[in-house]
Amino acid sequence: MNAPLEYVEGVAEGLALEAAAFTAQGPVTCLWSPRRRALVCPANLRRRPGFDVAKRNSATRGWPLYLRPTGGGAVPQGPGVMNLALAFTTDRTFTIEDGYRLITQIIQDAIPAGWTTGATPNSFCDGTWNLSLKGRKVVGTAQRIRPVGNGQRRILAHALILVEGDLAAGAAAVDAFHRDLSLGPIDENVHTTLDRVIPSLRDPMNTLAVSLNEIAQRDIGRATQHLGRRAA
């Protein structure tokens, strides 16, 4: 699993890679991109009135819906979308802010490009740890934390990176899903892709994957070592 980008046929295979990383013992870097398009949303949305109808409608529109255990909101998946998942075990001093800081810094180190951090109104899966370029969202983040005993916690930090391809269809799919659930609107124009902002980047999916994998494995090790010294 500690290898550059894995192209999977569908979202279910990618989510399975993340689940395996989360249940593993040591640090794992997982990078994947699906060949087929779909929507992914947090499992807690199942409790929202009208969810079953919204799920069927999304599938009818050509965007089958999958659930994930991390928080956040609904996102489009498909060609041109890269998922970075970091799984590792640390102690209770590691905060959710530490997790977001770690994964966003890895991305910024992999592609130094004038990133900004903060919410992006009307974006899908909006959050305060978005990464944007030239005022438009490129990266969304989410986390899952599980106690594993002896004061330790297993962390799964996830980032969805819009690398290349068409944004309009995915944004429209999330917007329609939101409307079915009486959620806020999604605006395609508040997002962009990495290759649009940095057109000189060659083979952006695989170039980014190689850099992310190298930096992530280094920085996960440093983070856990630092926490171990701090706990001592």
Buried (B, 14 or more C-beta within 10 A) or exposed (E): BEEBBBBBEBBEBBBEBBBEBBEBEEBBBBBBBBEBBBBBBBEEBEEEEEBEEBBEBBEEBEBBBBBBBBBBBBBBBBBBBBBBBBBBBBBEEBEEEBBBBBBBBBBBBBBEBEBBBEEBEBBBBBBEBBBBBEEBBBBBBBBBBEEEEEEBBBBBBBBBBBBBBBBEBBBBBBBBBBBBBEBEEBBBEBBBBBBBBEEEBEEBBBBBBBBBBBBBBEBBEEBBEBBEEEEE
